[in-house]
Amino acid sequence: MSVTYIEAIREAQEKLLRDDERVFLYGQDIAAFGGAFKATKGLSEEFPGRVFDSPISEDAMIGLAVGAAIEGMRPIVEMQFADFSSIGFNQIVNQAATHFYRTGVPIPLTVRLPSGGTPGSGPFHSQSMEGLYAQYPGLVVVTPATVSDAYHMLVGAVGLSDPVLFCEHKFLYRWLKAKAIDKEGLPIGRARIARPGKHATVVTYSAMVHEAVRAADRLQADGWEIEVVDLRSVKPLDLDTVLASVARTGRLLALGEAFPWGGVTAEVVARVVEEGFHLLDAPPRRLNARDTPVPYHPRLWAAHRPTPESVCEALRKLLSL
Amino acid sequence: MPVVDESALKTAGGAEGDFLCATYRAMMTARILEDKLSSLYKAGKIVGGVYLGKGQEAVSAVLGTALIQGKDCFAPLIRDQAGRTAFGEPLLDCTRTYLGSVKGPMRGRDGNIHRGRPEKGMPAMISHLGAQVPLVAGILFAKRLKGKLEGCVGATSVGDGATSTGAFHEGLNVAAVERLPMVVVVADNQFAYSTPTDRQYACEDLAQRAAGYGVQGHRVDGTDLMACAKVICGAVKAAREGGGPQMVVAKLLRLSGHGEHDDGSYVPQVAKEGRFGRDCIEVGRQQLVDGGYATKEQVGEWHSEISQEVQRAVAQAQQEPGPDPYQEVWNALSTEFPGPECV
């Protein structure tokens, strides 16, 4: 028996619907059809009147969910692809994110963003938007990298009384399997050491955790022990765990799949330099996707995002300094 | 302002006296309050903008009076002082927000017309036009899920400019798909800031669009209190009784600039002298008196009473402290995550 990342997301939603009558699901093609990725398969039959197909109206989907949250519900909105949340951007960053600070009334809203690239998906079905949302006050942004985190962090996200962007990676949906979901998970806001090491730290999140671990395994053959920190949530950012790792290794590579200008990796480097400059034995490095739209062709795509090869190369440079 | 009950919505060849008088008092309150706000702004006592509903009081107040606070929800927009008052918003919420009192609902965190009490059915508007349309749909959607929608209405106001936004389209469409008891009142005041309607839309009348959404459309002369009462109350009643979303397009003219920083000099004289250039406050008073709903003396007494209420609300807010940056809780999340370096 095994459970995939997408099955964990489905199971979390099933549990949430079962345990909390305030929860409902809203999104395109998610009811009888079960969602473009089948994250809601069977849920509309199991929970009649709780799972709704929406029109293709991302602004209205978020706007409606914010209204429902004001009224005491805990909506989970499925964006069919993270990329399309740009149409709902205004409602997310201006309506949902400002609401608690302005009015004192919190917005318990979870927006699921099927994120990141897969071969052949092209510029508009591949984006990683966590950095964009993390820039705005009033939002929690989580990026689970494991099957158990996909489950527990979704349950945790819906339990928070604030708007959460749940960035789930499409590449992990069916590829990533676990024997079972762990009984308990770490809380949102805590990073974890995905792989211990002592010569350099890779701080990353989501699908890139797995690429980093692959790269670390390859460098093991050369005698390098690379530590991989999985941020789990990019906002809040668990700087304590990051700094503790950098204190052990003295070297930092911040790795992400998003576009290179600004974003999570820039934030990690800036904060480590600001708070832990004395811990660094070499200038910190960043590795991100390239500064072009995400290309369609699998060969271009594979060269656009960081890969175990490019992570190894970046680490070798870092270790040579 | 007493909450008007459903019996006040009954229209029989004209609207009920109590309803009309309550509505007119809200109109008058808005006008007197906004004249005061304008003076305070010009005296440098208000930081940020001041936005008036001058010329839109009849439309706004009728909608606010037709709704029931505690049951319905009302998402006002920029020119809805009259509707806010009619719905039950205390004057202090307005003066405290404009004057930056820490005791107001927004506590200095937001200003002027960007205020509300979402827990009392009045969401606080954001500046992005059309955004409240799906939000109100969501409040109604949630009420349905909770089994508490029966007899409720959700309403919001927009201007002609907001009808050009994607949010307006998406929101009205989803309200229609869900057949929610929603009333969208479009105050077509001929100018979106300085842009005239011939640069805003190409249809003959915005009410034509209702059919395309599958919602009931209504047209009304927004300067005519009696007509507004009849049409808007009718729309609210239809929504309340299960008729699905209603879209009311009220034709009128904005009798001020976009805000008090704007003299509105681009509004041509012909529009001011035209059919919709008349002042709904004047028209409404005449209608109340002619219809025997109130005497001139009564209306005069209301004016004195309201002027005193406004004075008190302004004076109190002016005496109250503003927010203290050193006491401010600088937290945009309700969740407290552990660790000082967390966020």
Chai-1 contact restraints between the chains, C-beta under 6 A:
chainA,res_idxA,chainB,res_idxB,connection_type,confidence,min_distance_angstrom,max_distance_angstrom,comment,restraint_id
A,P55,B,N173,contact,1.0,0.0,6.0,A-B,restraint_1
A,P55,B,V174,contact,1.0,0.0,6.0,A-B,restraint_2
A,P55,B,V177,contact,1.0,0.0,6.0,A-B,restraint_3
A,S57,B,E170,contact,1.0,0.0,6.0,A-B,restraint_4
A,S57,B,V174,contact,1.0,0.0,6.0,A-B,restraint_5
A,D59,B,G166,contact,1.0,0.0,6.0,A-B,restraint_6
A,D59,B,A167,contact,1.0,0.0,6.0,A-B,restraint_7
A,D59,B,E170,contact,1.0,0.0,6.0,A-B,restraint_8
A,A60,B,P134,contact,1.0,0.0,6.0,A-B,restraint_9
A,A60,B,E170,contact,1.0,0.0,6.0,A-B,restraint_10
A,A60,B,G171,contact,1.0,0.0,6.0,A-B,restraint_11
A,A60,B,V174,contact,1.0,0.0,6.0,A-B,restraint_12
A,G63,B,P134,contact,1.0,0.0,6.0,A-B,restraint_13
A,G63,B,L135,contact,1.0,0.0,6.0,A-B,restraint_14
A,L64,B,P134,contact,1.0,0.0,6.0,A-B,restraint_15
A,L64,B,A137,contact,1.0,0.0,6.0,A-B,restraint_16
A,L64,B,G138,contact,1.0,0.0,6.0,A-B,restraint_17
A,L64,B,F141,contact,1.0,0.0,6.0,A-B,restraint_18
A,V66,B,L135,contact,1.0,0.0,6.0,A-B,restraint_19
A,G67,B,L135,contact,1.0,0.0,6.0,A-B,restraint_20
A,G67,B,G138,contact,1.0,0.0,6.0,A-B,restraint_21
A,G67,B,I139,contact,1.0,0.0,6.0,A-B,restraint_22
A,A68,B,G138,contact,1.0,0.0,6.0,A-B,restraint_23
A,A68,B,F141,contact,1.0,0.0,6.0,A-B,restraint_24
A,A68,B,A142,contact,1.0,0.0,6.0,A-B,restraint_25
A,I70,B,P118,contact,1.0,0.0,6.0,A-B,restraint_26
A,E71,B,I139,contact,1.0,0.0,6.0,A-B,restraint_27
A,E71,B,A142,contact,1.0,0.0,6.0,A-B,restraint_28
A,M73,B,A142,contact,1.0,0.0,6.0,A-B,restraint_29
A,N90,B,H128,contact,1.0,0.0,6.0,A-B,restraint_30
A,N94,B,I126,contact,1.0,0.0,6.0,A-B,restraint_31
A,N94,B,H128,contact,1.0,0.0,6.0,A-B,restraint_32
A,Q95,B,I126,contact,1.0,0.0,6.0,A-B,restraint_33
A,Q95,B,A131,contact,1.0,0.0,6.0,A-B,restraint_34
A,F100,B,S334,contact,1.0,0.0,6.0,A-B,restraint_35
A,Y101,B,R109,contact,1.0,0.0,6.0,A-B,restraint_36
A,Y101,B,A332,contact,1.0,0.0,6.0,A-B,restraint_37
A,R102,B,R109,contact,1.0,0.0,6.0,A-B,restraint_38
A,R102,B,D110,contact,1.0,0.0,6.0,A-B,restraint_39
A,R102,B,A124,contact,1.0,0.0,6.0,A-B,restraint_40
A,T103,B,P118,contact,1.0,0.0,6.0,A-B,restraint_41
A,T103,B,A124,contact,1.0,0.0,6.0,A-B,restraint_42
A,V105,B,P118,contact,1.0,0.0,6.0,A-B,restraint_43
A,V105,B,E119,contact,1.0,0.0,6.0,A-B,restraint_44
A,P106,B,S334,contact,1.0,0.0,6.0,A-B,restraint_45
A,P137,B,A332,contact,1.0,0.0,6.0,A-B,restraint_46
A,G138,B,A332,contact,1.0,0.0,6.0,A-B,restraint_47
A,L160,B,T335,contact,1.0,0.0,6.0,A-B,restraint_48
A,S161,B,S334,contact,1.0,0.0,6.0,A-B,restraint_49
A,D162,B,L333,contact,1.0,0.0,6.0,A-B,restraint_50
A,D162,B,S334,contact,1.0,0.0,6.0,A-B,restraint_51
A,D162,B,T335,contact,1.0,0.0,6.0,A-B,restraint_52
A,G189,B,F337,contact,1.0,0.0,6.0,A-B,restraint_53
A,G189,B,C342,contact,1.0,0.0,6.0,A-B,restraint_54
A,P236,B,F337,contact,1.0,0.0,6.0,A-B,restraint_55
A,P236,B,C342,contact,1.0,0.0,6.0,A-B,restraint_56
A,P236,B,V343,contact,1.0,0.0,6.0,A-B,restraint_57
A,L239,B,E341,contact,1.0,0.0,6.0,A-B,restraint_58
A,D240,B,G339,contact,1.0,0.0,6.0,A-B,restraint_59
